[in-house]
Amino acid sequence: KQIQEHKAINAGCVALLGDDLSPYISHPWSTLASLRSCSVKVKSFCWRPDGEAIDTETATRSKDKIAFDEIEAMYNQGDFVGWEIAWGGLFVSAVTDMLKKCFTTAHYLSVQEKYLSDDTDELCYEVAETFATSYYAELMGGVSYGYPMQAMTESQRRNLAEESKAYFHAAIDFAVTRKLEENIHDLYFMIGKLEEKIAKTLVREKFPQLPEDRAGVGTEAVSREYEAALRRALQSYATAHREMKKAEHERGLPDVQQGGSSHGIAEIVYRQHACRMKALFVAVQHPKETRDAAEREALRITRDHWYSNPSAGAAYDPQKDVRDSVWEVLADCVSAMVKLRHDNHFFHRSVKGSLGNVPATKSCHLRGLNTGEGACAKSAAAVISALFDKKRPQLCAVWVATTANPSSFEVLNDAVRKYDALRFKYVDAYIDIMRVCRRRDVLKTFLGWVDASQRDLPAFYDTSAAVAGAAPDTLHSKESLLRGSGLLWTTKRRANRAIAELLHRELIELEGTHNDSVTKRIDIFKEAYSCFLRLNSPVDDKAWKSQKVEEGAVIEVDVMCKAYQDLEGGQSTMEMELERSSHLTHKVKMMQLKAAVAKCEELFPALVPTRQRKRTKRQSSKSTHGSDRPSTLRGEEAAASGEGKDKSPKKKLITSEKKEKKTKKAAVAKAKSKNKTPAKKSKGTPKLSSKESSSREYITVDVPPGLKEGESFKVTMDIGEGKKKAFKLKVPSGGHKRLKFQLPPGKKQSASGSRKAKSGKAKSA
C-alpha cells in the first residue's frame, strides 16, 4: 500500500530538467540572480530558440516543458519566493544526483582487487562510510527534491534507510576483513538509528491475528516487521556499546565527557533507552482495540535491555498485569536518563520530554519526580530551564563541537539544518512545558530574546527572494507571523500561540464570576491585544483572507473576540447576526475582530504594533531625577509660555499611557456600576494647571557692571509675606545690561515690592 501511495504522489514530479548537469556546476546557488542565470542556461540546453524541445522522447519533453512553464510563470507574476523554492528543489536534486554518481563509481572501484592495498584501505573504508552518511543526511531532511518539492513518503524513507544501512555494513565488513583500526562502534550506532527510522515507517502495520492461548509476553509468535526493526535497533546499540568498551580496553580510546555533538558511551546508552521509551509511548497511544497487543509487543522489544536491573528481563510473568510491567520498564528508562544527566553535565539530550501528570502511586517509582498535581511537568521545567537561564544568540544552551576526525554522527550534526532541528526540539519542549506550568511571563521574556536574535539562513533566503533578491528591508521582529518560514518564525508563532492558549484558559476559569473579575478581564483583554499585535498583521491585511479564523486556526483571534464579548456583556449585533446564520463565517469573525481591536485602541492607546515602534534616544539620568519616566514639566512650561509644543515620541507615549489609565478606570467603573475611586496623587514632579502656569511672574534685574559673559551673580528678592529668596543667575551673551527671569511656582512678589531689584542687592559670585 505504501508503494502504491509513493507512485501516485510522485506521478507528476520532475527530478531534473534536461540531461545536462553543467549549469548547476557553473552557477552556484548563492543569490537569486545566480539562480536566475542557472535557469536561463538550463532552458538553452533543453529547448531550441524556436521553443521546440531537444529531447527525443515525447513524454519527457512534454513533462519537462510543462514544469518549466509553470515555474517561469511564477517569476513573471512576481512570486519570487515560489520561483526560488521551485528552482531550489531542482538545484538540490541535481547536486544530489551528481553526488550519488560520484560515490557509486568510487565505491565500485574501491572493492576491485587490483585497487586494494595497505595504502588505500583507509580511503576505501572512508568512501563507504561517507556514502552511507550522505544517504542518512538525505533521509534526515525528509524532503523529496525536484519539482514540486514535497515530504518523503514512508516507502521512500525506508528505501533510503536500507541503502544507508547497507553501506554502513559494507564499511564494517571492510574494516574487519582488512583489520583496520577504525571506530566501528560509531557505525553500529548509526545502524541502530537507521533501524529506528525503518521501524517508524512501519508503525501503522496491522497486528497479525493469533489464537488467544498464544498471546502473551513470552510468546515468540509471528511478529510485525515493526517489532523486528526495533529489536535490531536495540541490538545494534548494544553491539556499539560492547565495541566501544573493547576499543577502550585494547587501544586506550578515551570516552568523550565534555559535551558537543557526541558524548561517547553516554550517547549510546541514551539512545538505547530512549528507543525503549519511545516503544512504550507508541504502544500506549494505540486505540483501545489494539492497545493490549501493542503493550505486549513493547514489552517483548524492551525486556532484554535493562539499565538498572539487567537480570529482570528473564523474570517476566505472562500472567502479570501488562500495564504494571510497562510502568516498570518506564521507571528503568527514566533512571537511565537521570543517571546520564547526573554523570554528564553537558549532556542535554536526556532532558527532553514531559510526561504530563503521573499518578502518585507510579511517580514514586520514577526517579526525579515528586508526588502531587502537575509535579511531573514542574520537574521537567526545573531541568530544562537550565538551558534557558539567560539570553543566548542560539536561544538555548546547545552547540555543535566537532573533533579533528569527526564521526558520522558528528558530521551530520555539523549541518545547519540538523543544528536548527536540534535547537528547535529543545525550544519546542521548553515552550510546551512553560505552557503546562502556566508561566506566561517566562514565555513573554523568551519572545523578547527571539526578537533580539539574528535572522536564520532559510528565512533570510525567503525574505530576500520576496524583495527580488535584495536585502530584507525590515527586521524579522516586525514581519508578519501569519506567513513565514525558518526557526525564529516558527518559534515566535509557537510561543505566541502558547500565551494565547493560557489566556483562553484564564477566561474560561472566570466564567460565572461577576464584578470581582472585571479588573482581571481587562488585564486579560490587554494581554490578548498584545498577542494580536505580535502577529504584526493589522485587521485590513490581505493575509487574513487565507487564514481560517472561523475554524479557530488563529487562536489569538479567538481570545481577542472572547475577551471582548466577556467584557462588554450582553448580546451584540454580531452575536445576533451569528444566531441567524447557520455557522460562523469568515466575514462575521473578522467583524468581531475589528470591533475588539477598536475597543483595545480606545482602552490601551499606549500599545502599538511592533512595526510602528520607533527607536528614541535615551534621556540622561540628570533630567529624569532617578525616575524611569521623563519629566513633562519642561514641555508644559514651554506650552504655557508660547514657546512651542513637545512632539517627541516619549511625550506621546506618556500621554497615551495616561489616557489608557483613564479609560481603563472608566471601563472598570462602568462594569462594576459603582462610584469612582479617588485617583492617587502622583509621586513624581508636580504638574501645573494652565491657571497656575499663566499666573507666574517675570522679574527684570540689572546686571552688575564689570562681569563677563557666563559669570554668575546673586539677586535677593522679596517674595511676599516678609520672606526673601536668593537667586543665582548668569550673565547672558550679547552684552545686555538687564536680565529677565521667571519666579518659580508659588513664589509671588509682594504688592509693595518693586519689580526691579535694587542695585545694591546684586552681588558678584
Steps between C-alpha positions, in 0.01 A plus 500: 500500500782744582668423167177582317467827691857589406435440129179705507659797679810512278314447171517867404841583650809596300840415649708686237442723198703371208798269519788750529619573855771752412287812578476392862880494521564835330222687684518445877180578685599792720271779380174534315685645200733199481206262513332699224809467280500125566136472389572688177792266425289190568236630260761549225609137540147362494335708225596647167435870430176405323370346824525134390648265758828326416399182684392226262255337738161662457370417847809638674502806277143582586549442873814715522348777288188516718711516818728771359206713386332472841817612679565785256143626548576552871789732413296698249219546755740630766485188721877493553478290816307223323734521202807474723358200687417323173845551347665432836337157502629427151846631592533276808363203303767551232783533753379189686489307172860597424606405853350152473661438161843596633465287815367202308801509267743547791349212696510269198869573445581460869387137513696391190791271584749689285445817700521343846821565692614600846536858384143528370315297764414798715382697198274215387351477848431874503327483160244250629450688827461838328254357246292355784510831685382691190201265467420552867522880458249481213271287714534738792381792285172325429451691172465355152678752278411587144188680380284527694679440831300289744538292811648155457260211495540216750615269221766748389626545857530125550689453171751772590550351845565156350754647254683688777501194724645285220798734454562520876510119509736506201732735688493273807573188292789677328648616833474151651633322191796732454554525879487877509514689827177690441231592749237262372288562809398830336372305199299259714354804675389647166353166394290500816367848413415381149311198636297740715410705193399186315276402793341845497380442143330176614303633798166465317563133424208282608538239774487136390195306613615241756308252720434631851694214664818606316480870590728608780823667596712191455339381180746503209225500239500659158578864569459819304786633293488804729594285799782331310649836395499638855658186638776527240547865601545416868736217409710740289525744791606216729768397247620861474530517879695175509734603217575833665585330829726267304675795328554667837661185638717410198594839352447731795229695317387776738131551569362842409357684801525868404183569304462599137355279228606164642529366853663163454343220701240734646365564150460129434338427836261790459392395151444142613266590784335785308410239239342284772305797633371589152380144452293534820355836395397366160333200666290692754375735224335216310120489493328291762443209261872441438657658810549176690672333204716811448610510865589129497699564184682791669591276793644241264709774335636652821541205735857403406663841547456609862709776652468471877406131522632300202387168642135604516446428132464129565265556792196605296185316598239466219227504766622828646305815424629649175466863607699436820780354291490805272544727805800296612669541162420873499653542847814323379526732197455811716770375737738477205421857390546644847830318549631623166406856586667469840824352367527722189434866576506606133278215379161657435328240285372321810314818602234508229149372549206552730275227633218729614338399828618168643295333775659511841499121519722488192708817531667366815667238278626759248824655612497880501124542539298598805141430583234762458298659222712612206819384671629328187481816289655706780788254528556522126486881521766505771737300281440656158504856637876462549533512120311832489638672809618807307488670163708319236549551124398138437206530750593188699823358645574245227783521251692295244865417559677257269836332545793492256380163369119519540279194497197462274273618780710815553507576126121488487462727800734754340239585235300821548172320441579233757613756756185708452288187532685405819457848649131507417442169680616659823324830429173327420524286815580811707200690364270203556619447858462870583147482358415200714645676806308817403806726508378772268756757612787262416365453148474877449862543607605221267322671210712808567813286469379362169434849362857599592654200316637513149289376212570134413631411155190326350282794601756741351479327161120520497490861618767601250312329216182686596676830417644369170835394645576819691582520869195474732358847557361428848610325816360153558342626823272726291394240243162330494457176692212390277745397230868419515762229541812419695588421859430843652166541325385156614620566854321836525181354357513208742572714809238762416242227449592347838440836672164531325401152616578594861291817469213298356520263794491791745190641329324166533586487870342846548165390357223539754672772700374859497627830638802359680654385172457817292854625560635153422301489175641835393854378572436187293350714224817710497726192486287354221543826308876475549487146357308630200748784445791254503350345187602824322194472276239777520134414450505627142799281404429284194666204673188453715310376195708184495458437875208283609415716800143371506637152573730617782821480295632818666436467873616858561187616317275270705643633827456861387137446404413303813667751732316784326162329525552406866598857586217668311231261620156471346428400141667702228379553146760254374381231740141547385614475139689184592186346649314566175773332296546123502873519573776749573633649178832666430327835451323490837819394681693789347219738602539382858875547477468855367264593784737351757800681352309831499419454869863420579620811319264698719597332829873445437632775271853447633518157334613536140601236243866406489538624145390851607741535790789740455829507676544806721809643666546420864449794733782576740459403863539864606179606328296211636611544861511125562162430342445254215273755335613831350361809669225687316546825688726657237253431220211647695702812585584548135135460404394755763761752389417460133841355405358202309387148585701190573421253220756233591397129494557475876256784562237328289562170677454657844181673389371169361577321826310763695207469263515121529484515880211742483298290254579181690368652823189614319444150360539341844260753652245440227518123536477503879229770504659658804630840598842599374792443729700818561814496291828485686729798480811459292826480688696648213552865401189709584298614201371855458160595376467756223374753755806452721731512203355828368524665847878478518694825518806611303758718681750735336830572678809703418821318415783618730770688308842342450375143453590298190270278296420172679595621848239460772357746753239485776179699533287515816128553440205572726254221423225620731386450858829648624701215343806543283652260249849496345532407132820413315512634141752506217605794280340443157682534169464811287611757756148557643481714811169362622384141555144366511420176685190317624410440863444134595136390558353617830756782538321831453644844555318708757274779381726760659815354356665643191519301179865597475774395736696771669850533369641460847347156535679356195832346591764341284551129569 
